[in-house]
Amino acid sequence: MKKFISIMLVLVLALSLLAGCGGDAGGVKNNGIKSKDLADSSDTQQRWLRLPDSSSNTCRLVINPDEYAGGNAGNYDRLPLNLGLLNDDATVKKSLNDLIFIVESNSANGIGGTDTFVPVYDQEDTENVNTRYTVKKMTLDVDGTKVSAIIGEGDETSTQNITMRVKIPVDFSVDIVAVVDIVSSSGVKWKVTGASQKPTYSILAQNDTDATGHFAFNLTEILSQQLKEDDDVSAMTLNCTLSVIGANSPLVFDNYKIVTIERGFQYADANASTTWYPYGIVSTLTYPNGTAAEVMDYFADYSTVARRIQFTADGSFYLAGKVYGTLTYDEKQNLMIIEGDGFNYVVSPKRKQYVTFYNSEADLLARVNGTEEPTADTQYWTVGCGRIEVGSDLYVSVALDANKSVEELCEEAKAAVGAGNTAKRIETNIEYWDAYLAAITIPSDLILASASAAE
């Protein structure tokens, strides 16, 4: 019971802070409480965020306006960034949900689909074998799809290759995905390359690496980025080459194949797990094919909100957004510029791969009828994140204001995701809230949520 009371007290304190109140008249000055001490992961946490008003700068934005107004946005499966414009009396005059959200490609991690190519390693199966390798200095153990290869002692500088080559038809209505599981690669390099025919394009899905794990390469997307509008590619030849280098350096790989998967996007498995802080809201989601991310939404300034995306599991991420107004895409600056009814906003997605525009949510999810340029009917946009290493960060921002020009908003949006500004902005926000807490009066009977139950 005491734990529940402590959470509610922290929640009440947070509400008074964000409304710009001065605290409890019967309270005492802050006694070393930091903003991180107010973290709340409970089911009853508040899920909205805004900056305190001040005489010089008035915050006209609120994160998650439906929750701020006592409701529920109902779109947690998209890990959304929802923003609201406020009136002078701090009530929501415009709610803009799904300004940014994250979807997973159906082809993420090469799960499902139809096998197009499965290698046969047994060289004695002359009718079906479709791999090439030398065994002069290399011992090969084939057990179904699992292959172990090793060069014996005394050949420290030898290199032996295993190459799987296949010519596959190209169909841009589906995703063609190469999948390889490298179990062990001590002293090993491997790569995936290919070439299209008529016209000829070279494809580099993975350069020489000794990385282990599960890898899925969307060949359709890699190839499509190289094509010209009138190009008609009918087939491509793909090579997966694994090199065993030096004595006693084993290579073990499993489940190399090529699959075709129906194109599309999908939302997350379940509602987001969230943690509220005064300086940001942290949320996590996992997706059906294993993609996973943690995001934090925070104020970059009084009219700009930014999102930090930290990738926690491999997958195929796409940023997406709903359009409230007329969209113009500035390819040179890589900005989504939207002019709405009485307001403007600008999205800076940082990445610019596979930029596509859709006229409906149904088209977006099915990845059909997409265009490379926005039209008067554009309602959604998507941007591919490319292959991003687990643990790395991606930033995206929205600058929104009813009184600022598009040019001003463009500069603010770019600044929020500029090199060197992002991580520092979060640190500055934490320092700001620590100073704010130190300056206000707090309830004298405050029990921190981080305190132990016994206390």
C-alpha positions in Angstrom: 0.0 0.0 0.0 2.8 2.4 0.8 4.4 1.9 -2.6 1.1 2.9 -4.3 0.8 6.1 -2.1 4.4 7.1 -2.9 3.7 6.9 -6.7 0.5 9.0 -6.3 2.4 11.7 -4.4 5.1 11.9 -7.0 2.4 12.1 -9.7 0.7 15.0 -7.9 4.0 16.8 -7.5 4.7 16.3 -11.2 1.3 17.7 -12.2 1.9 20.8 -10.2 5.4 21.3 -11.7 4.2 21.0 -15.3 1.3 23.4 -14.7 3.8 25.9 -13.5 2.5 25.9 -9.9 4.7 26.9 -7.0 4.1 23.9 -4.8 2.4 23.3 -1.5 2.3 26.3 0.8 2.8 23.9 3.7 5.9 22.3 2.2 9.6 22.8 2.4 12.3 23.6 0.0 13.7 20.7 -2.1 16.1 18.6 -0.1 18.3 17.1 -2.8 15.6 15.6 -5.0 16.7 15.2 -8.6 14.5 14.9 -11.7 15.5 11.2 -12.1 14.1 10.5 -8.7 10.7 11.2 -10.1 10.8 8.4 -12.6 7.4 6.7 -12.8 6.7 3.4 -14.6 3.5 2.6 -12.9 0.2 2.0 -14.7 -1.1 5.3 -13.3 1.8 7.4 -14.5 1.0 10.6 -16.4 1.9 10.2 -20.1 1.9 13.9 -21.1 4.6 16.4 -20.9 5.0 20.2 -21.2 7.4 22.9 -20.2 6.4 25.3 -17.4 5.2 28.7 -18.6 7.5 31.7 -18.1 7.2 35.4 -18.7 9.7 35.4 -21.6 8.8 32.2 -23.3 5.4 30.6 -23.3 5.2 26.9 -24.1 2.4 26.3 -26.6 3.1 22.6 -27.1 2.2 19.6 -25.0 3.3 16.0 -25.7 0.4 13.5 -25.7 -2.4 16.1 -25.7 -5.2 13.6 -25.3 -3.8 12.3 -22.0 -3.2 16.0 -21.0 -6.9 16.6 -21.5 -7.8 13.5 -19.5 -8.4 11.1 -22.4 -6.4 8.4 -24.3 -4.9 8.6 -27.8 -5.3 4.9 -28.3 -2.4 4.6 -30.7 0.3 3.1 -28.4 1.0 0.3 -30.9 2.7 2.8 -33.1 5.1 4.2 -30.5 3.8 7.6 -31.6 4.8 11.2 -31.1 1.6 13.1 -30.5 1.6 16.9 -30.1 -1.0 19.4 -29.1 -1.3 23.2 -29.6 -2.5 25.1 -26.6 -4.6 28.2 -26.1 -3.7 31.0 -23.8 -5.6 29.2 -21.0 -3.5 26.1 -21.6 -6.3 24.1 -23.1 -5.8 22.0 -26.2 -7.0 23.8 -29.3 -5.5 21.3 -31.8 -4.5 17.7 -31.3 -2.0 16.2 -33.8 -1.5 12.5 -33.3 1.0 10.2 -35.1 3.2 13.0 -36.2 6.0 10.5 -36.0 5.7 6.7 -35.4 7.7 3.6 -36.1 6.7 0.6 -38.2 8.4 -2.6 -39.0 8.8 -4.0 -42.5 7.1 -7.4 -43.1 10.5 -8.6 -44.3 12.3 -7.7 -41.1 14.8 -10.4 -40.2 13.7 -12.6 -43.2 11.0 -14.2 -41.2 8.3 -16.1 -43.1 7.8 -15.9 -46.8 8.5 -18.5 -49.5 11.9 -20.1 -50.0 13.4 -19.1 -53.4 16.8 -20.6 -52.9 18.1 -23.1 -50.3 21.7 -24.3 -50.9 22.7 -27.9 -51.3 26.2 -28.4 -50.0 26.8 -32.1 -50.7 29.2 -32.1 -53.6 28.4 -35.8 -54.3 24.8 -34.7 -55.1 25.8 -33.7 -58.6 22.2 -33.2 -59.7 21.2 -30.7 -57.0 24.4 -29.2 -55.6 24.5 -25.4 -56.0 27.5 -24.4 -53.9 31.1 -24.2 -54.7 34.0 -24.7 -52.4 37.5 -26.3 -52.2 38.4 -29.0 -49.8 42.1 -29.3 -50.4 43.0 -27.8 -47.1 39.6 -27.5 -45.4 37.6 -30.0 -43.5 33.8 -29.5 -44.1 31.1 -31.0 -42.0 27.6 -30.7 -43.4 24.7 -31.5 -41.1 21.5 -30.4 -42.9 21.7 -26.7 -43.3 24.4 -26.3 -40.7 27.9 -26.2 -42.1 31.2 -26.3 -40.1 34.5 -25.6 -41.9 38.0 -25.6 -40.6 41.5 -25.5 -42.0 43.9 -27.9 -40.3 47.0 -27.2 -38.3 50.1 -26.1 -40.3 48.2 -23.9 -42.8 48.1 -20.7 -40.8 48.0 -18.5 -43.9 45.7 -20.5 -46.1 42.3 -19.2 -47.3 39.5 -21.4 -48.4 36.2 -20.1 -49.8 32.6 -21.4 -49.7 30.5 -19.6 -52.3 26.8 -19.9 -52.8 25.6 -18.5 -56.2 22.1 -18.3 -57.6 20.3 -16.4 -60.3 17.0 -15.2 -59.1 14.1 -13.4 -60.8 13.5 -9.9 -59.7 9.9 -8.9 -58.8 9.5 -5.5 -57.2 6.0 -6.3 -56.0 7.6 -8.5 -53.2 10.7 -8.2 -51.1 13.6 -10.6 -52.0 15.6 -11.2 -48.8 18.9 -13.0 -48.3 19.2 -14.6 -44.9 22.4 -16.0 -43.3 23.1 -17.1 -39.7 26.8 -16.9 -38.8 27.2 -19.0 -35.6 31.0 -18.7 -35.3 33.5 -16.8 -37.4 36.8 -16.8 -35.7 39.4 -15.7 -38.3 36.7 -15.6 -41.0 35.5 -13.0 -43.4 32.2 -13.2 -45.3 30.3 -11.0 -47.7 27.1 -10.9 -49.8 27.3 -9.4 -53.2 25.3 -9.5 -56.4 24.7 -8.1 -59.9 21.6 -7.4 -61.8 21.4 -7.9 -65.5 19.9 -5.8 -68.3 20.8 -3.2 -67.1 23.8 -4.1 -64.9 24.0 -2.9 -61.4 26.4 -4.1 -58.7 24.9 -4.9 -55.3 26.8 -4.9 -52.0 24.7 -6.1 -49.2 27.5 -6.9 -46.8 31.2 -6.2 -47.2 33.9 -8.4 -45.6 33.2 -8.8 -42.0 33.7 -11.3 -39.2 30.5 -10.4 -37.4 28.3 -13.2 -36.1 24.5 -13.4 -35.7 21.4 -13.4 -37.8 21.5 -11.2 -40.9 18.8 -10.4 -43.4 19.4 -8.3 -46.5 16.5 -6.8 -48.4 17.8 -7.1 -52.0 14.8 -5.5 -53.5 15.3 -2.3 -51.6 19.1 -2.3 -52.3 18.5 -2.7 -56.0 15.6 -0.3 -56.2 17.7 2.6 -54.9 20.0 2.2 -57.9 17.4 2.0 -60.7 16.4 4.7 -63.0 12.7 5.2 -63.8 12.7 3.3 -67.1 15.0 0.5 -66.1 13.6 -3.0 -66.4 15.5 -5.6 -64.4 14.5 -9.2 -64.9 17.0 -11.1 -62.8 20.1 -10.8 -60.6 22.9 -13.2 -59.6 23.7 -13.3 -55.9 26.9 -14.5 -54.3 27.3 -15.3 -50.6 31.0 -16.0 -50.0 32.4 -17.2 -46.7 36.2 -17.5 -46.3 38.0 -19.6 -43.8 41.3 -18.0 -43.0 44.2 -19.7 -41.2 44.6 -22.9 -39.2 42.1 -23.7 -36.4 39.8 -20.8 -37.3 36.4 -22.5 -37.6 33.5 -21.2 -39.5 30.0 -22.4 -38.5 27.0 -21.1 -40.4 23.4 -22.1 -40.6 20.3 -21.5 -42.6 21.5 -19.5 -45.6 18.6 -19.0 -48.0 16.8 -16.5 -50.1 13.1 -15.9 -49.5 10.4 -13.8 -51.1 8.1 -11.9 -48.6 4.9 -10.0 -49.2 5.6 -6.3 -49.0 4.1 -4.3 -46.2 4.5 -2.7 -42.7 3.2 -3.8 -39.4 2.6 -2.1 -36.0 4.0 -3.4 -32.7 2.9 -6.5 -30.8 1.3 -4.7 -27.8 1.1 -1.4 -26.0 4.3 0.5 -25.2 6.0 0.1 -21.8 6.6 3.7 -20.7 8.5 5.5 -18.0 7.8 9.2 -17.3 10.4 11.8 -16.2 10.0 15.5 -15.9 12.4 15.9 -18.8 11.1 13.2 -21.2 8.9 10.2 -21.8 10.7 6.9 -22.5 8.8 4.1 -24.3 9.7 0.7 -25.6 8.0 -1.6 -28.2 8.8 -4.9 -29.9 7.5 -5.9 -33.2 6.2 -9.3 -34.6 9.4 -10.1 -36.5 11.8 -9.1 -33.7 12.5 -5.5 -34.3 12.7 -3.5 -31.1 13.5 0.1 -30.0 13.4 2.4 -27.1 12.5 6.1 -27.7 12.5 9.2 -25.6 10.4 12.2 -26.5 11.6 15.5 -25.1 11.5 19.3 -25.7 14.4 20.6 -27.7 13.0 24.1 -27.2 9.7 25.8 -26.7 8.4 25.0 -30.1 10.4 21.9 -31.1 10.0 18.4 -29.8 12.7 15.7 -30.6 12.7 12.0 -30.4 15.7 9.8 -29.6 15.4 6.3 -31.0 17.8 3.7 -29.5 17.8 0.3 -31.4 17.7 -2.6 -29.0 17.3 -5.5 -31.5 18.0 -6.0 -35.2 15.2 -5.5 -37.6 13.9 -3.3 -40.4 12.7 0.1 -39.0 10.9 2.8 -40.9 10.0 6.2 -39.6 6.5 7.2 -40.6 4.3 10.2 -40.1 0.7 11.5 -40.5 0.2 14.7 -42.4 -2.1 17.5 -41.1 -2.1 19.9 -44.0 -0.3 20.3 -47.3 3.1 18.5 -47.4 6.2 19.7 -49.3 9.3 17.6 -49.2 12.6 19.5 -49.4 14.9 16.9 -50.6 18.0 19.1 -50.4 17.5 19.8 -46.7 15.7 16.5 -46.1 12.7 18.2 -44.4 9.0 17.4 -44.4 7.3 20.9 -44.5 3.6 20.9 -43.7 1.4 24.0 -43.9 -1.8 23.4 -41.9 -4.9 25.4 -41.1 -3.6 28.1 -38.8 -0.3 26.4 -38.0 2.8 25.1 -39.7 5.2 22.3 -38.7 8.4 20.8 -40.0 9.7 17.3 -39.5 13.5 16.6 -39.7 13.9 12.8 -40.1 17.7 12.9 -40.5 17.7 9.7 -42.6 16.6 10.0 -46.2 16.5 6.4 -47.6 13.5 5.0 -49.3 11.4 8.2 -48.9 7.8 7.3 -49.9 4.4 9.1 -49.7 1.0 7.5 -49.4 -2.6 8.7 -49.7 -4.0 6.5 -46.9 -3.0 4.4 -43.9 -4.2 1.2 -45.7 -1.8 2.0 -48.6 1.0 2.6 -46.2 0.6 -0.7 -44.4 0.3 -2.6 -47.6 3.2 -0.6 -49.2 1.1 0.0 -52.4 0.5 3.1 -54.5 3.4 4.9 -53.0 4.9 7.9 -54.7 8.4 9.4 -54.6 7.0 13.0 -54.4 4.1 14.2 -52.3 0.8 15.0 -53.9 -2.2 17.1 -52.8 -3.7 13.9 -51.4 -0.7 12.7 -49.4 -1.7 11.7 -45.9 1.4 9.7 -44.7 5.1 9.5 -45.4 7.8 6.9 -44.6 11.5 7.0 -44.4 13.7 3.9 -44.2 16.3 3.8 -41.4 18.6 1.5 -43.2 20.7 -1.0 -41.3 21.5 0.4 -37.9 23.7 -1.2 -35.3 22.1 -2.2 -32.0 22.9 0.4 -29.4 23.2 3.3 -31.8 20.9 6.3 -31.7 18.7 8.0 -34.3 17.2 11.4 -33.8 14.1 13.0 -35.4 12.4 16.3 -34.6 9.1 18.2 -35.1 9.1 22.1 -35.0 5.5 23.3 -34.6 4.1 26.7 -34.1 1.1 28.8 -35.1 3.0 32.0 -35.2 6.3 31.1 -36.8 7.3 31.0 -40.5 8.2 27.9 -42.3 11.7 29.2 -42.6 12.1 29.6 -38.9 10.7 26.2 -38.2 13.0 24.6 -40.7 16.0 26.0 -38.9 14.7 24.9 -35.5 13.9 21.4 -36.7 17.4 21.0 -38.2 19.1 22.4 -35.1 17.3 19.8 -32.9 18.9 16.9 -34.7 22.2 18.5 -35.6 25.5 16.9 -34.8 26.6 17.6 -31.2 23.2 19.1 -30.2 21.2 16.0 -29.5 22.8 14.3 -26.5 23.7 17.6 -25.1 20.1 18.8 -25.3 19.0 15.9 -23.1 21.7 16.6 -20.6 20.7 20.3 -20.5 17.0 19.3 -20.0 18.0 17.2 -17.0 20.0 20.0 -15.6 17.1 22.4 -16.2 14.7 20.2 -14.3 17.1 19.6 -11.4 17.5 23.4 -11.0 13.7 23.8 -11.2 13.1 21.3 -8.5 15.8 22.9 -6.3 14.0 26.2 -6.6 10.5 25.3 -5.8 8.6 24.3 -2.6 7.6 20.6 -2.4 5.2 18.8 -0.1 6.9 18.1 3.3 5.5 14.5 3.3 6.7 13.5 -0.1 7.7 9.9 -0.4 9.8 9.1 -3.4 8.8 6.3 -5.7 12.5 5.2 -5.7 12.4 4.7 -1.9 12.2 1.2 -0.6 8.9 -0.2 0.5 10.2 -0.4 4.1 10.8 3.4 4.1 
